[in-house]
Amino acid sequence: MLAGFFSMTVEREERVDNFCARNISLLARCKVFVRRARQIKTIWSLLLRSFEFELLDPFPEPDYDSLVVGPKPCRVRYRRRALQAQAA
């Protein structure tokens, strides 16, 4: 009777270890995702601050034919903004 109890405990510990290992890898992926999202936000903020954008075509329709739904290709004109001196 006790041998069955101990073997079940070891099996349960293995399941807990596997569960924790999977969650740690998910947590690491989550941290990487947050870091990458922050980098993308930084890039967009620099682009929007440094350039003026103008849409040349009508507002694009969604492209449902691709793997990830996004806008269909459209033309955009961009111009560098004049640099402004920042107050110190």
FENPE-V583767 format. One record per helix or strand of 3 or more residues. SS is the DSSP state (@ for helix, = for strand). FROM is the first residue (numbers start at 0). LEN is the number of residues. If there is no record, write none. Layout:
ss: [SS & SS]
from: [FROM & FROM]
len: [LEN & LEN]
This chain:
ss: [@ & = & =]
from: [1 & 50 & 75]
len: [49 & 5 & 5]
